[in-house]
């Protein structure tokens, strides 16, 4: 049998083990939560130029644990582009994304997007396919904030264009920098072509823009 002193040692040892387990659990939870926030890509954005205003929103499955059951990331995005009183565009898309194993920092995504546009009295509807490449630079010197580049292409042939719509093409290139935690400044270029049966000019919008994006 153990004497009183040995019993005290056993009790102290058990308490140390409990404290150690608690600290390990705490560290694991903290690491998990921190990783989730670091990887989070959901957010809202606003970009403008001298004639355009665009609102953007993204939901990323990395922020929704019930949907994140594999390495594949699922994303839903929405945008509203107001060019002037006679031209507007609304888009809602869904895509699957994953990291490119061969190149560190590269993420690829593929999906589809519903597009509705209006120019004057003409409506345009299409469901283009979407391809996106996102590259995040490794940590830079001199405490320069995180920087990333993104390219996106959308294309809908006649078979994926409806009513009086013929084809839809869109190309975007963005560069962004995280100046404040979860707050990014970005600039980019977009070129959108929407071809109608009754309209010979198919250029819907083109130009550079700048904006602000907040992630959460």
C-alpha angles and dihedrals in degrees: 000000000000119000122226094267092052090047089054090051090051092050092049091048091052090050091051090051091050092050090048092051090048092051092048091050091047092050092047093050092046091050092048094049092045091050091050092054093044091053096041113121102171114118151112131259144186126202131178145175131179094293108013136070122187131185119200135187132180133189116198124197090223085076092050109063094191090063098040101082099135142022090274113099121212120209135187121192138184131192137178118196119191112189101169138317092294103042129060136155132196124188136182120183143177125201143167119226139185140167120269103239095204094059123044114231097018121122123185127198134183130186146109137277135204112226128193119179136173130201113178106306094343122098123201127198127179143150106218125187115243133216122180135182120194122186124189115196118231116254109300130221127261093031093288108174119252113286129197140176128211134189124189133183129187126187134176120177122202092279090061095041120084141206108354093349120117109178139341127209129175133174128183135178121188137181120193140180128197102228094169129021107286091354117105133184114209142178130190153150128248133189119188127183120186114177120203131191093237099034121077095191108074100176105112100174140341135170149088124290143178132210154151128257127193119197128194 
